[in-house]
Amino acid sequence: MNFHINKNSTLPVINLELIKDGRYTYREFNDMIQNADIFFSMSNLETGVMVIGKKPATLTNKSQYNGCDDEEYYLTYQFSQKETSRPGTYIGSFIIEFLDGSGTLIVP
């Protein structure tokens, strides 16, 4: 997924929708993700230099954006102006650390 943001801008917010892959039942995964710590990391694609290192991200109910009553969620991160001060191509990922001890999921 490509995402474009203007230099020194804090908007738009990154909203990443999780895709149901069949590994977990729909309700089980939603319960698990509500009991997790979520972070965002980003590095420069050309140099590999980390620009954002495991900063807290949020879980946002999808209904906030589309008005539906589904229990679906977005992984959400809002940039600061400092984080968008240098133009370039970057690669980001969300890190989900499940608090029930079931492990960590890295979502590119």
N, C-alpha and C positions, 0 to 999 in steps of 0.2 A: 504494500500500500504506500503510495506516495502522498506526502503531506507538505503543503507549502505554507510558509509563514513569513511575513515581512520582517525586515531588519528592525530591531528594537520594539517589536510588537509583543503583546501578551495574548492576543486573540488571533485566530480561534483556538479554543481549547481542544486538545486531542481527546477524542472519544473512540475507544476501541471496543467493538462489539465482539464478544466471545462466540465462537462458532461451536455448535453442538456436534461433537465428533463421535458420539456413540460409546465412549469409554465410561461415562457416568450417566445415570438417569438424570433427567432435567432437574428435578427437584433436589436430588442429592447434591449435585454440583452447586446449585444456588445456595443451599444451606452451607456447604463447605466454604464458598467464596465470601460469605458474610462473616465468617469466622477466620479471617486471614489478614495478614499485613500485606499491603500492596505498595510497591515502589516503582519508580521510573528511572532508567539510566539511558544515557545517550552519548555516543562518541562520533568523532569526525571520521567519515568513511575513508578519506584519503590518508590521513595520518594515524588513525587509530587512537588519537588522544581523547580521553574521557572528558566530556564537557559537563555532563550531569551524572553524578555518581550516587545511585541508589537513594534518590529523594522520595519522600512520601507522596504517593498518589492516592486517589480516592475511588470508591465504588459508587457509581451514580445509577439510580433507578432509571431505566429506559423510559418510563412513563413521564418523567420530567420533560423529555424532549418531544415525544410523539403522542402523548395523551392517552396511551393504551393502559390497561390495567394489568398487563403481564408482569410477572416477577422476573424480568430480565434486566441485565445490568450492563453498563459500560465501564471499562477501566478508563479513568479520566486523569489527565494531567494538564495543569495550566503553567505555561512558561512565565518566567520573569523577564524583564527587559534585558537584564545582564546576560541571560541564557540565549538570547536571540541577537546579540550585538555583533556577531561575526557571520557573514554570509558563507555558505558552503553546503555540502551534502553530508548529512548525518544519518546515523542508523540508531534507532531507539528500541528499547524493549521494556516491557512491564515484568516485574518479578512478583509472583504471588507466593507468599510463605504461609502455608496452611498451619493454623495454630493447634490443630488436632494431632499433629505429629505425622501427617500423611505425606509430607515432603514439600518440595518447592516446584513451581511451574514457571518457566520463563517463556513469555509470549512475545515473539518478535513483531 
